[in-house]
């Protein structure tokens, strides 16, 4: 006859055995569920890679969002600046990281939609190596001229350009930048010839415009508004698909008479490729809550941008669409940076 104690031990061992087998059977799913539910893992920091220098506009916004995420989740969020090579260095770092939600990339449109066409050899695949999380903000460039310029409209400027081929110079932030590509599209769409003068960033381009070394360029919204308020610039049109809320009276390029210059820029979060849908949603939801805070939304607006908040699926569609559109433009212009 089996003793009650032995019977209990036998039942207990069987229960433990069944539990062990069940855990082994659902191991990967169970691990993923536990990982998703615990994001961020207690005691483990979330690294946000920003491929721009500390103090830049994107860096400041990333740090503000990181602080809000920390307040919301109780986790530790650290911004890691990896500038250089047109965002390639920072993007490659994240592409090689584990997809456990503890390494994120905060970048702009160039990384996934322009670089793949500007470089023959890219150290990452813009689709396979990344998981789109959240589009944070939409941005646009504005066609600006010197306050003393004789041009008061896009039509005025293009009429002069057609009558004086090669006599207008335009600046850009750098070779292959959005400001450069928009000006190239303007020449292509208007059948004009103008001279590109690349600079190293907005300050240099602005100084060139003020000195009369160049006659126009496509500036970022925030600095364009600042320049107009200070009486340095005249704003002629915005390169966007609709008018900006911060500049409601400024026409789009289409309204100004030149169609096809309407691809807006953006900023957003990505994770390494093939991250689980549950974890992707959890991170996106947390970022979405941060975007609803007054501090973050005002910071985005003050930079001349518009809050987006597009989630993983919509953001993925935006990336794919803009990748195709910029690809068409860059190939037609035959621009390569390597």
C-alpha positions as CSV (number, residue, x, y, z in Angstrom):
1,X,0.0,0.0,0.0
2,X,1.4,3.4,-1.0
3,X,1.7,5.9,1.9
4,X,-0.2,9.3,1.7
5,X,3.2,11.1,1.8
6,X,4.6,9.1,-1.2
7,X,1.4,9.6,-3.1
8,X,1.6,13.4,-2.5
9,X,5.2,13.5,-3.6
10,X,4.4,11.5,-6.8
11,X,1.5,13.9,-7.7
12,X,3.7,16.9,-7.0
13,X,6.5,15.5,-9.2
14,X,4.0,14.8,-12.0
15,X,2.6,18.4,-11.7
16,X,6.1,19.8,-12.0
17,X,6.9,17.6,-14.9
18,X,3.8,18.7,-16.8
19,X,4.6,22.3,-16.1
20,X,8.2,21.8,-17.3
21,X,7.0,20.1,-20.5
22,X,4.5,22.9,-21.1
23,X,7.2,25.6,-20.7
24,X,9.4,23.7,-23.1
25,X,6.6,23.4,-25.6
26,X,5.7,27.1,-25.6
27,X,9.2,28.3,-24.7
28,X,9.9,30.8,-27.5
29,X,6.4,32.2,-27.4
30,X,6.4,32.3,-23.6
31,X,9.8,34.0,-23.6
32,X,8.6,36.6,-26.2
33,X,5.5,37.2,-24.1
34,X,7.4,37.7,-21.0
35,X,9.9,39.9,-22.8
36,X,7.2,42.1,-24.3
37,X,5.3,42.4,-21.0
38,X,8.3,43.6,-19.1
39,X,9.5,46.3,-21.5
40,X,11.8,47.8,-20.6
41,X,13.5,45.0,-18.7
42,X,14.1,46.2,-15.1
43,X,17.7,47.2,-14.6
44,X,18.4,47.3,-18.3
45,X,18.7,50.7,-20.1
46,X,17.1,51.5,-23.4
47,X,19.7,53.0,-25.8
48,X,18.3,55.6,-28.3
49,X,20.9,56.0,-31.1
50,X,20.7,59.5,-32.6
51,X,22.9,59.8,-35.8
52,X,23.4,63.5,-35.2
53,X,25.6,65.6,-32.9
54,X,24.5,66.5,-29.4
55,X,22.7,69.8,-29.4
56,X,21.1,69.4,-32.8
57,X,17.3,69.7,-33.2
58,X,16.8,66.0,-33.6
59,X,19.0,65.3,-30.5
60,X,17.0,67.7,-28.4
61,X,13.7,66.2,-29.3
62,X,15.0,62.6,-28.8
63,X,16.2,63.6,-25.3
64,X,12.9,65.1,-24.4
65,X,11.0,62.0,-25.6
66,X,13.5,59.8,-23.7
67,X,12.8,61.7,-20.5
68,X,9.0,61.3,-21.0
69,X,9.4,57.6,-21.7
70,X,11.4,57.2,-18.5
71,X,8.7,59.0,-16.5
72,X,6.0,56.8,-18.1
73,X,7.6,53.4,-17.8
74,X,10.1,53.8,-15.0
75,X,12.9,52.6,-17.2
76,X,16.3,54.1,-18.0
77,X,16.5,55.7,-21.5
78,X,19.9,56.9,-22.7
79,X,20.6,58.9,-25.9
80,X,23.7,57.7,-27.7
81,X,24.9,60.2,-30.4
82,X,26.6,58.6,-33.3
83,X,26.9,61.3,-36.0
84,X,28.5,61.2,-39.4
85,X,28.4,59.8,-42.9
86,X,24.8,61.0,-43.5
87,X,23.4,58.9,-40.7
88,X,25.1,55.7,-41.9
89,X,27.2,55.2,-38.7
90,X,24.2,55.3,-36.3
91,X,21.9,53.3,-38.5
92,X,24.5,50.5,-38.9
93,X,24.9,50.3,-35.2
94,X,21.2,49.7,-34.6
95,X,20.9,47.4,-37.6
96,X,23.4,45.0,-35.8
97,X,21.8,45.3,-32.4
98,X,19.5,42.7,-30.7
99,X,15.8,43.2,-31.4
100,X,14.8,43.0,-27.7
101,X,13.5,46.6,-27.5
102,X,16.6,48.0,-25.7
103,X,18.2,49.6,-28.8
104,X,16.2,52.1,-30.8
105,X,17.1,54.5,-33.7
106,X,15.8,58.0,-33.8
107,X,16.5,59.4,-37.3
108,X,15.1,61.4,-40.2
109,X,13.8,60.6,-43.7
110,X,17.3,60.4,-45.3
111,X,18.3,57.1,-43.6
112,X,15.7,54.8,-45.1
113,X,14.4,56.6,-48.2
114,X,17.3,58.6,-49.7
115,X,20.6,56.8,-48.6
116,X,19.6,53.6,-50.3
117,X,19.7,55.4,-53.7
118,X,22.5,57.8,-52.9
119,X,25.0,55.1,-52.0
120,X,26.0,52.1,-54.1
121,X,27.0,50.1,-51.0
122,X,24.9,50.6,-47.9
123,X,25.9,49.0,-44.6
124,X,22.3,48.1,-43.9
125,X,19.1,47.0,-45.6
126,X,16.5,49.8,-45.0
127,X,13.7,47.3,-44.7
128,X,15.1,43.9,-43.5
129,X,17.3,45.4,-40.8
130,X,14.7,47.7,-39.2
131,X,11.3,47.6,-37.6
132,X,9.4,50.9,-38.0
133,X,8.0,52.0,-34.6
134,X,6.5,55.5,-34.7
135,X,6.7,58.5,-37.0
136,X,7.2,61.4,-34.6
137,X,6.9,64.5,-36.7
138,X,6.5,65.7,-40.3
139,X,8.6,68.5,-41.6
140,X,9.1,70.5,-44.8
141,X,11.6,72.8,-46.5
142,X,10.8,76.3,-47.5
143,X,12.1,78.2,-50.6
144,X,13.7,81.3,-49.1
145,X,15.4,84.3,-50.7
146,X,17.3,87.3,-49.3
147,X,15.2,90.1,-48.0
148,X,16.7,92.4,-50.7
149,X,16.0,89.9,-53.5
150,X,14.0,91.3,-56.4
151,X,12.0,88.0,-56.4
152,X,8.6,88.1,-54.6
153,X,7.3,84.8,-55.9
154,X,8.4,81.5,-57.4
155,X,7.2,82.7,-60.8
156,X,9.4,85.8,-60.6
157,X,12.4,83.7,-59.8
158,X,11.8,81.1,-62.5
159,X,11.1,83.8,-65.2
160,X,14.6,85.2,-64.4
161,X,16.2,81.8,-64.5
162,X,14.7,80.9,-67.9
163,X,16.0,84.2,-69.3
164,X,19.4,83.8,-67.6
165,X,20.5,80.2,-67.7
166,X,23.2,79.4,-65.1
167,X,23.0,82.9,-63.5
168,X,21.2,81.8,-60.3
169,X,23.1,80.0,-57.6
170,X,21.4,78.0,-54.9
171,X,22.7,76.7,-51.6
172,X,22.0,73.4,-49.8
173,X,22.8,72.0,-46.4
174,X,25.1,69.4,-48.1
175,X,25.4,67.3,-51.3
176,X,22.4,64.9,-51.5
177,X,20.4,66.6,-48.7
178,X,16.7,67.2,-49.0
179,X,17.4,70.9,-49.6
180,X,19.7,69.9,-52.5
181,X,17.2,67.4,-54.0
182,X,14.3,69.8,-53.8
183,X,16.3,72.4,-55.8
184,X,17.3,69.8,-58.3
185,X,13.6,68.8,-58.7
186,X,12.7,72.5,-59.1
187,X,15.2,72.8,-62.0
188,X,13.9,69.6,-63.6
189,X,10.2,70.5,-63.2
190,X,10.7,74.1,-64.4
191,X,13.2,73.3,-67.2
192,X,15.7,75.8,-65.9
193,X,19.5,75.7,-65.3
194,X,20.9,76.9,-62.0
195,X,24.1,76.3,-60.1
196,X,24.4,74.2,-56.9
197,X,26.7,75.4,-54.1
198,X,26.7,72.9,-51.3
199,X,27.6,74.0,-47.7
200,X,28.1,72.3,-44.4
201,X,24.9,72.9,-42.6
202,X,22.2,75.6,-42.3
203,X,24.4,78.3,-40.7
204,X,26.8,78.4,-43.7
205,X,24.0,78.3,-46.2
206,X,22.3,81.2,-44.4
207,X,25.4,83.3,-44.4
208,X,25.9,82.6,-48.1
209,X,22.3,83.8,-48.8
210,X,22.8,86.9,-46.7
211,X,26.1,87.7,-48.4
212,X,24.6,87.3,-51.9
213,X,26.8,84.4,-52.8
214,X,23.6,82.4,-53.6
215,X,20.2,83.6,-54.5
216,X,18.0,81.0,-52.9
217,X,17.8,77.7,-51.1
218,X,15.3,75.3,-49.5
219,X,15.6,75.9,-45.7
220,X,14.2,74.0,-42.8
221,X,10.8,75.4,-41.6
222,X,12.0,76.5,-38.2
223,X,15.0,78.5,-39.4
224,X,13.0,79.9,-42.4
225,X,10.3,81.2,-40.0
226,X,13.0,82.6,-37.7
227,X,14.8,84.3,-40.6
228,X,11.5,85.8,-41.9
229,X,10.6,87.2,-38.4
230,X,14.1,88.7,-38.1
231,X,13.7,90.4,-41.5
232,X,16.5,88.5,-43.2
233,X,14.4,86.3,-45.5
234,X,11.4,86.3,-47.8
235,X,9.5,83.1,-48.0
236,X,8.3,82.1,-51.4
237,X,6.7,78.6,-51.1
238,X,6.8,75.4,-49.1
239,X,7.8,72.0,-50.5
240,X,5.0,70.0,-49.1
241,X,1.8,68.3,-50.1
242,X,-0.3,70.8,-48.1
243,X,0.2,74.2,-46.4
244,X,1.8,74.2,-43.0
245,X,-0.1,75.1,-39.9
246,X,2.8,77.4,-38.8
247,X,2.7,79.2,-42.2
248,X,-0.9,79.1,-43.3
249,X,-0.5,81.9,-45.8
250,X,2.5,80.5,-47.6
251,X,1.6,78.6,-50.8
252,X,2.8,75.1,-51.6
253,X,5.1,74.7,-54.6
254,X,2.2,73.3,-56.5
255,X,0.1,76.4,-55.7
256,X,3.1,78.5,-56.7
257,X,3.1,76.8,-60.2
258,X,5.5,73.9,-59.9
259,X,4.1,70.5,-59.4
260,X,5.9,67.4,-58.0
261,X,8.0,69.1,-55.2
262,X,5.9,67.9,-52.3
263,X,7.7,65.0,-50.6
264,X,7.8,66.0,-46.9
265,X,10.5,65.1,-44.5
266,X,10.0,63.3,-41.2
267,X,11.6,62.0,-38.0
268,X,10.8,58.7,-36.3
269,X,11.8,55.7,-34.2
270,X,13.0,52.4,-35.6
271,X,14.1,49.2,-33.9
272,X,16.3,46.4,-35.2
273,X,14.6,44.1,-37.8
274,X,12.1,41.4,-37.0
275,X,11.0,42.6,-33.6
276,X,7.9,40.9,-32.3
277,X,4.6,42.7,-33.1
278,X,3.6,42.8,-29.5
279,X,6.8,44.5,-28.4
280,X,6.6,46.8,-31.4
281,X,3.1,47.9,-30.3
282,X,4.1,48.3,-26.7
283,X,7.0,50.7,-27.6
284,X,4.9,52.6,-30.1
285,X,2.1,53.1,-27.6
286,X,4.6,54.5,-25.1
287,X,6.1,56.9,-27.6
288,X,2.5,57.9,-28.6
289,X,1.8,58.8,-25.0
290,X,5.0,60.9,-25.0
291,X,3.9,62.8,-28.1
292,X,0.7,63.8,-26.4
293,X,2.5,65.6,-23.7
294,X,2.5,69.4,-23.9
295,X,6.3,69.6,-23.6
296,X,7.0,67.3,-26.5
297,X,4.2,68.6,-28.8
298,X,5.2,72.2,-28.3
299,X,8.9,71.4,-28.9
300,X,7.9,69.8,-32.2
301,X,5.8,72.8,-33.2
302,X,8.6,75.2,-32.1
303,X,10.9,73.4,-34.5
304,X,8.5,74.2,-37.3
305,X,7.2,70.6,-37.6
306,X,3.9,68.9,-37.2
307,X,3.2,66.1,-34.7
308,X,2.5,62.8,-36.5
309,X,2.2,59.8,-34.2
310,X,1.8,57.3,-37.1
311,X,2.1,53.8,-35.7
312,X,4.1,50.8,-36.9
313,X,1.9,49.7,-39.9
314,X,1.2,53.3,-41.2
315,X,4.8,54.3,-40.6
316,X,6.0,51.3,-42.6
317,X,3.8,52.3,-45.5
318,X,5.1,55.8,-45.4
319,X,8.7,54.6,-45.4
320,X,8.1,52.3,-48.4
321,X,6.2,55.1,-50.3
322,X,8.9,57.7,-49.7
323,X,11.7,55.2,-50.6
324,X,10.1,54.7,-54.0
325,X,9.4,58.4,-54.6
326,X,12.9,59.6,-53.6
327,X,14.4,56.7,-55.6
328,X,12.7,57.9,-58.8
329,X,14.0,61.4,-58.2
330,X,17.5,60.5,-57.4
331,X,17.9,58.0,-60.3
332,X,16.5,60.6,-62.7
333,X,19.0,63.1,-61.4
334,X,21.8,60.5,-61.4
335,X,23.2,61.6,-58.0
336,X,25.6,59.3,-56.2
337,X,27.6,60.1,-53.0
338,X,30.2,57.3,-53.3
